[in-house]
Amino acid sequence: MRLTKAEWQLMNALWQGHPATAREIQSRLPRETNWAYTTVKTMLSRLVTKGALSERKDGLAAMYSPLVSRRKARLSALRSMAEEVFDGSVGMLVHFLVEEENLSPSERKKLIDALKDEDKGGAK
């Protein structure tokens, strides 16, 4: 599932706590977003149509819940990036990040440990 930058903002706000109303989600958005309530409702409806959210009525209010976890959404985004930018190679993506980014010793250790765990057939 592909999310736009705006959709990521809404999903991040919803992952903070759910179910939630559109007003609750709107209140969790970064201040600089400054979206009107109607914009938030429209975008939430689009996410429901995409299958990223569920919507149920609670009296007059609509309550939204994520149908996709943050982890799955991140994995999908990384796979899309790997496909588009790195010829489908996640390894090339990781190698690029290690080469180009200044990883702290702690981040390097976490990456090495994760790779070692994967080699041993560790859990994800």
C-alpha positions in Angstrom: 0.0 0.0 0.0 1.4 3.3 -1.0 0.9 6.3 1.3 1.4 9.9 0.4 3.3 12.2 2.7 0.0 13.7 3.9 -1.4 10.2 4.5 1.6 9.2 6.5 0.9 12.2 8.8 -2.6 11.0 9.4 -1.6 7.4 9.9 1.1 8.5 12.4 -1.5 10.5 14.3 -3.8 7.5 14.4 -1.1 5.1 15.4 -0.6 7.2 18.5 -3.9 5.9 19.8 -7.0 4.4 18.3 -9.8 4.2 17.7 -10.0 8.0 17.3 -12.3 10.6 15.8 -11.3 12.9 13.0 -11.1 15.8 15.6 -8.8 13.7 17.8 -6.6 12.8 14.8 -6.5 16.5 13.7 -5.4 17.6 17.2 -2.4 15.2 16.9 -1.1 16.5 13.6 2.0 18.7 13.6 1.0 22.4 14.2 2.4 23.4 10.8 0.0 21.1 9.0 -2.9 23.4 9.9 -5.5 21.4 7.9 -9.2 22.2 8.0 -11.4 19.6 9.6 -13.1 19.0 6.3 -9.6 18.3 4.7 -8.9 15.8 7.5 -12.3 14.1 7.0 -11.7 13.9 3.2 -8.3 12.3 3.6 -9.5 9.9 6.2 -12.3 8.8 3.8 -9.6 8.2 1.1 -7.6 6.1 3.5 -10.8 4.0 4.3 -11.3 3.5 0.5 -7.6 2.4 0.2 -8.1 -0.1 2.9 -5.7 1.5 5.4 -8.4 2.4 7.9 -11.7 1.2 9.1 -14.5 3.5 10.0 -17.4 2.8 12.4 -20.1 5.0 13.7 -20.3 5.7 17.4 -23.4 7.8 17.8 -22.9 10.8 15.5 -19.1 10.5 15.5 -17.1 8.3 13.1 -14.3 6.3 14.8 -11.2 5.4 12.8 -8.8 2.5 13.4 -5.8 1.5 11.4 -6.1 -1.7 9.3 -2.3 -1.7 8.7 0.4 -1.6 11.3 3.1 1.0 11.3 5.6 -1.8 10.7 3.8 -3.2 7.7 3.4 0.3 6.2 7.1 1.0 6.7 8.0 -2.3 5.1 5.7 -1.6 2.1 7.3 1.9 1.7 10.8 0.4 1.9 10.0 -2.3 -0.6 8.5 0.3 -3.0 11.7 2.4 -2.7 13.9 -0.6 -3.2 11.9 -1.5 -6.4 12.0 2.0 -7.8 15.4 3.2 -6.8 17.6 0.2 -6.2 16.4 -2.3 -8.9 14.5 -4.3 -6.3 17.5 -4.9 -4.1 17.0 -4.3 -0.4 20.6 -5.1 0.1 21.7 -2.3 -2.2 19.4 0.1 -0.2 20.9 -0.9 3.1 24.4 -0.7 1.7 23.7 2.8 0.3 22.3 4.0 3.7 25.4 2.6 5.5 27.8 4.3 3.1 26.0 7.6 2.8 24.6 8.2 6.2 26.7 8.9 9.3 25.5 6.1 11.6 26.2 6.3 15.2 28.1 3.4 16.8 24.8 2.4 18.5 23.0 2.4 15.1 25.8 0.4 13.5 25.7 -2.2 16.3 21.9 -2.5 16.0 22.2 -3.0 12.2 25.0 -5.6 12.6 23.0 -7.4 15.4 19.9 -7.4 13.2 21.8 -8.9 10.3 23.4 -11.5 12.5 19.9 -12.5 13.9 18.6 -12.8 10.4 21.5 -15.1 9.4 20.6 -17.3 12.4 17.0 -17.4 11.4 16.0 -15.0 14.2 12.5 -13.6 14.7 11.4 -10.4 13.1 
